[in-house]
Amino acid sequence: MYKNILRVAFTSSLLSIMLFACQKELKNSSRSAQQQHDAKFSQPGEPTQLASGLEVSFGSTTGPNGDLYVPDALSGEIYRIDTKTGDRSLFASGLPQMIPEVGIGGIMDVAFIGKTAYALVTLVDDPIGFPTGQVNGIYRIDGPDSYTIIADIGAYNFAHQPTEIPIDVFTGVQYSFEPYRGGFIVTDGHFNRIFNVTLDGDVTPVRQFGNIVPTGLAIKGNQIFFSEAGPVPHDPADGKVVSFSSNSPGTTNIASGAPLLVDVEFGRGQTMFALSQGNFSGDPAGSPALPNTGSLVRVNSDGTVSIVADELDRPTSLEIIGNTAYIITITGEVWTVDNIANPPFGSN
């Protein structure tokens, strides 16, 4: 009987050892598979051209149908671009055109409230420098070739000049806008202001800064995030992502480290990305960066940024759909970068 007890105990121990070994092997196998899975999805793809053919482009948005909407500032038109094929079709025309001698302006950005599109137009008139009688502000798109001006931001700026910084253009340079609480949040990179603009045309400044050059916008709840290009010469340390709450007077520095930041967007989860136009050319203030020095960067929790894709040619605007970045360049091209976010937010 004593031998039988020993035999049972030995057999039980042997089974336990075998079971432990199997579990360990299974755990190691699972870990290895997870590591392979993570490695597969954490490596961003190479930048790939999706579309071209526009002349000068600054802003962009994702429409209610999931397509991209990109303005051509030189022609005063907005195009719809299929995110899968890159095919483009004319969405709206007849808007104020960029003044070639100025080199920036016209339609700077596009946004939707519901199914209604709006365009942000700037630098098409300055009562002192280049009077044209056109309106710098927000235009509602009523049809393929019709619109309604809902807000004259240029007139507001002309009547409310900043005193903190020197001004060259008396109507400002509005760079981007985002829907917010039934109206819009708007950045002005020349006046260094951020506005709230209602659909009734009321313009209210919510922040006045020193010479930081606010550019792109992203909104999450009550928190407003924006990118800063920084003053000339646009050093990397001055390229920042900053946030503030509509309920608080202060601002918070989120990250810095890339030159001439022009946009910021959220990817999956809480992952945030910013778009650097690249190294400053040394030309007059407001000039684009040097060609092929731009980059897409990921914002890290320690306040730094990491390069996701580089050698981009003067990017101006960023959209993120799923786990793919859509990058618009000043030359009217659209480029994509796949798998931009790490697992678990980036996995399929």
C-alpha positions in Angstrom: 0.0 0.0 0.0 2.9 2.3 0.9 4.3 1.7 -2.6 1.0 2.5 -4.2 0.9 5.8 -2.4 4.4 6.7 -3.6 3.5 5.7 -7.1 0.5 7.9 -7.1 2.4 10.8 -5.6 5.2 10.4 -8.2 2.7 10.2 -11.1 0.9 13.3 -9.8 4.2 15.3 -9.5 5.2 14.2 -13.0 1.8 15.3 -14.4 2.2 18.7 -12.6 5.7 19.2 -14.1 4.5 18.3 -17.6 1.4 20.6 -17.2 3.7 23.5 -16.0 6.0 22.9 -18.9 3.1 23.0 -21.4 1.7 26.1 -19.8 5.1 27.8 -19.9 5.6 26.8 -23.5 2.1 28.0 -24.4 2.7 31.3 -22.6 6.1 31.8 -24.4 4.4 30.9 -27.7 1.6 33.4 -27.0 4.2 36.1 -26.0 6.2 35.4 -29.1 3.0 35.7 -31.3 2.0 38.9 -29.5 5.5 40.4 -30.0 5.3 39.5 -33.7 1.8 41.0 -33.9 3.0 44.2 -32.2 6.1 44.5 -34.4 3.9 44.0 -37.5 1.5 46.8 -36.6 3.9 49.2 -34.8 6.0 49.9 -37.9 4.5 52.8 -39.9 4.4 52.4 -43.7 6.4 54.5 -46.1 4.8 57.8 -47.3 2.8 57.0 -50.5 1.3 59.5 -52.9 -2.5 59.1 -53.1 -3.5 62.2 -55.2 -2.0 65.2 -57.0 -3.1 67.8 -59.5 -4.1 70.7 -57.2 -2.0 73.9 -57.4 -1.6 75.3 -53.9 -3.2 73.6 -50.9 -3.2 74.5 -47.2 -6.0 73.0 -45.1 -8.2 69.9 -45.3 -11.0 68.0 -43.6 -12.7 64.6 -43.5 -16.3 65.0 -44.8 -19.4 63.2 -43.5 -19.0 60.6 -46.3 -15.5 59.7 -45.2 -13.8 61.4 -48.2 -11.1 64.1 -48.0 -12.0 67.7 -48.8 -9.0 69.8 -49.9 -9.0 73.4 -51.2 -7.0 74.7 -54.1 -6.2 78.2 -52.9 -4.9 79.4 -56.3 -8.1 78.6 -58.1 -10.6 79.3 -55.3 -12.0 75.7 -55.5 -12.5 72.8 -53.1 -12.1 69.2 -54.2 -13.4 65.9 -52.9 -10.8 63.1 -52.9 -11.6 59.4 -52.5 -9.4 58.1 -49.7 -9.1 54.7 -51.3 -8.5 55.5 -55.0 -7.3 59.1 -54.9 -9.8 60.1 -57.5 -10.9 63.8 -57.2 -14.0 65.6 -58.1 -14.8 69.3 -57.9 -17.0 70.1 -54.9 -17.2 73.9 -54.9 -15.9 76.7 -57.0 -16.1 80.5 -57.3 -14.5 81.3 -53.9 -11.9 84.1 -53.5 -8.6 83.1 -55.0 -5.1 83.4 -53.5 -3.3 86.6 -54.6 -0.2 85.1 -56.3 2.0 88.1 -55.3 1.2 87.4 -51.6 2.0 83.7 -51.9 -0.4 82.6 -49.2 -4.1 82.9 -48.6 -7.3 82.3 -50.4 -9.1 79.2 -49.1 -7.0 78.2 -46.1 -9.2 75.4 -44.6 -12.4 73.5 -44.9 -14.8 72.2 -42.2 -18.2 70.6 -41.9 -21.0 71.1 -39.4 -23.3 68.2 -40.1 -23.5 68.0 -43.9 -22.9 71.6 -44.5 -19.4 72.7 -45.6 -17.6 75.9 -44.7 -14.5 77.5 -46.0 -12.0 79.7 -44.2 -10.7 82.5 -46.5 -7.8 84.9 -45.7 -5.4 87.4 -47.2 -7.7 88.3 -50.1 -8.1 91.9 -48.9 -6.2 94.4 -46.7 -7.7 97.9 -46.7 -4.2 99.4 -46.4 -1.8 97.0 -48.1 -3.9 95.6 -51.0 -7.5 96.7 -51.0 -9.7 94.4 -53.1 -13.1 94.6 -51.4 -13.2 90.9 -50.8 -13.9 89.4 -47.3 -11.4 87.5 -45.1 -13.6 85.2 -43.0 -15.9 82.1 -43.0 -18.0 81.2 -46.1 -20.9 78.7 -46.0 -20.9 76.5 -49.1 -24.5 76.6 -50.5 -23.9 74.9 -53.8 -21.3 73.9 -56.3 -20.7 77.5 -57.2 -22.6 79.5 -54.6 -21.8 80.6 -51.0 -22.8 82.9 -48.2 -20.4 84.9 -46.1 -21.3 84.3 -42.4 -18.4 86.0 -40.6 -16.0 88.9 -41.6 -13.0 88.1 -39.4 -10.8 90.6 -41.4 -13.1 93.5 -40.5 -13.0 92.5 -36.8 -9.2 92.4 -36.9 -8.9 95.7 -38.7 -11.0 97.3 -35.9 -9.2 95.5 -33.1 -5.4 95.6 -33.7 -3.1 93.9 -31.3 -0.7 96.0 -29.3 1.7 93.2 -28.2 3.3 92.4 -31.5 4.2 94.3 -34.8 1.7 93.9 -37.6 2.3 93.9 -41.4 -1.2 92.8 -42.6 -4.0 94.7 -40.9 -6.6 92.0 -41.4 -4.5 89.1 -40.0 -3.8 85.7 -41.4 -6.4 83.1 -40.4 -4.8 79.7 -40.7 -7.3 77.0 -39.6 -10.7 76.4 -38.0 -12.6 73.6 -36.3 -16.3 73.2 -35.5 -16.9 73.9 -31.8 -20.2 74.3 -29.9 -22.3 75.1 -32.9 -19.7 77.6 -34.3 -16.0 77.5 -34.9 -12.6 78.0 -33.2 -10.2 79.8 -35.5 -6.5 80.5 -35.3 -4.8 83.6 -36.6 -1.0 83.0 -37.1 -0.2 86.7 -37.7 -2.3 88.4 -35.0 -1.4 85.4 -32.7 -5.0 85.0 -31.7 -7.6 82.3 -31.3 -11.2 83.2 -32.0 -14.6 81.8 -31.3 -16.9 82.6 -34.3 -20.6 81.9 -34.3 -22.8 81.0 -37.3 -24.4 84.4 -36.8 -21.0 86.1 -37.5 -20.1 87.1 -34.0 -16.3 87.1 -33.6 -14.8 86.8 -30.0 -11.1 86.4 -29.2 -10.6 83.7 -26.6 -6.8 83.9 -26.4 -4.3 86.6 -27.3 -0.6 85.4 -27.4 2.8 86.8 -28.0 4.7 85.9 -31.1 4.0 82.1 -31.1 2.2 81.7 -34.5 -0.7 79.4 -33.7 -1.6 77.2 -36.7 -3.5 73.8 -36.7 -6.3 72.8 -34.3 -7.7 69.6 -32.7 -10.6 69.5 -30.2 -11.5 66.9 -27.6 -14.4 67.7 -25.4 -13.8 71.1 -23.8 -10.0 70.9 -24.5 -8.7 72.8 -27.5 -5.3 71.7 -28.8 -3.3 73.7 -31.3 0.1 73.7 -32.9 2.6 76.5 -32.8 5.0 77.3 -35.6 7.0 79.6 -33.3 8.6 82.9 -34.3 11.2 83.2 -37.0 13.6 81.2 -37.4 11.1 78.5 -36.2 13.5 76.5 -34.1 12.5 73.0 -33.1 12.1 74.0 -29.5 9.5 76.6 -30.5 7.5 74.1 -32.5 4.9 73.1 -29.8 1.6 71.4 -29.2 -0.3 73.4 -26.6 -3.8 73.0 -25.1 -6.3 75.1 -23.1 -9.7 74.6 -21.7 -12.7 76.8 -22.5 -13.3 76.8 -18.7 -9.7 77.8 -17.7 -7.6 80.9 -18.5 -4.2 79.1 -18.6 -2.5 77.0 -21.3 -0.6 73.8 -21.0 2.5 72.8 -23.1 2.0 69.2 -24.3 5.1 68.6 -26.4 7.8 70.3 -28.5 10.8 69.5 -30.6 9.9 69.8 -34.3 10.3 72.9 -36.5 7.4 74.9 -37.9 4.5 72.8 -36.6 1.4 73.4 -38.8 -1.2 70.9 -37.6 -2.2 68.5 -34.8 -4.6 65.6 -34.8 -5.7 62.7 -32.7 -5.3 59.1 -33.9 -6.8 56.1 -32.3 -7.1 56.1 -28.5 -5.3 59.0 -27.0 -2.4 59.0 -29.5 -1.7 62.5 -30.8 0.3 63.5 -33.9 1.6 66.7 -35.2 2.8 67.9 -38.6 6.1 69.7 -39.1 6.6 71.7 -42.3 10.3 71.4 -41.9 13.4 73.7 -41.7 12.8 77.4 -42.2 14.1 78.6 -45.6 15.4 81.9 -44.3 13.2 83.8 -46.6 10.8 86.5 -45.3 8.5 85.6 -42.5 5.6 83.5 -43.6 7.5 81.7 -46.3 7.2 77.9 -46.5 9.9 75.6 -45.2 12.7 74.1 -47.3 11.4 71.3 -49.6 11.6 67.7 -48.4 12.4 68.6 -44.7 8.9 68.1 -43.3 7.8 65.3 -41.0 4.9 63.6 -39.3 5.7 63.2 -35.6 4.0 61.3 -32.7 3.5 63.3 -29.5 4.9 61.4 -26.5 3.7 61.5 -22.9 7.1 62.9 -21.7 6.7 66.1 -23.8 8.9 65.0 -26.6 8.1 64.0 -30.2 9.1 61.0 -32.3 9.4 60.9 -36.1 6.9 58.7 -37.8 7.7 59.8 -41.4 10.1 62.3 -42.7 11.4 64.0 -45.9 7.9 65.3 -46.6 7.7 68.2 -49.0 6.3 71.2 -47.2 3.2 69.6 -45.7 0.4 72.0 -44.6 -2.4 69.9 -43.2 -3.1 66.5 -41.6 -6.1 64.2 -41.4 -6.2 60.8 -39.6 -8.7 58.2 -40.7 -8.5 54.9 -38.9 -4.8 54.2 -38.5 -3.8 56.1 -41.6 -2.4 59.6 -41.8 -3.4 61.8 -44.9 -1.0 64.6 -45.4 -1.6 67.5 -47.7 1.3 69.5 -49.2 1.5 73.0 -50.4 2.0 71.7 -53.9 -1.5 70.2 -54.0 -0.5 66.6 -53.3 -2.0 64.1 -50.8 0.2 61.5 -49.2 -0.6 58.6 -46.9 1.2 56.9 -44.1 -0.3 53.6 -42.8 0.0 52.0 -39.3 0.9 55.2 -37.6 -0.3 54.2 -34.0 1.2 51.4 -31.9 -1.0 48.5 -30.6 -3.4 48.2 -29.0 -4.8 51.4 -30.6 -3.1 50.8 -34.0 -4.0 47.1 -34.4 -6.8 46.0 -36.7 
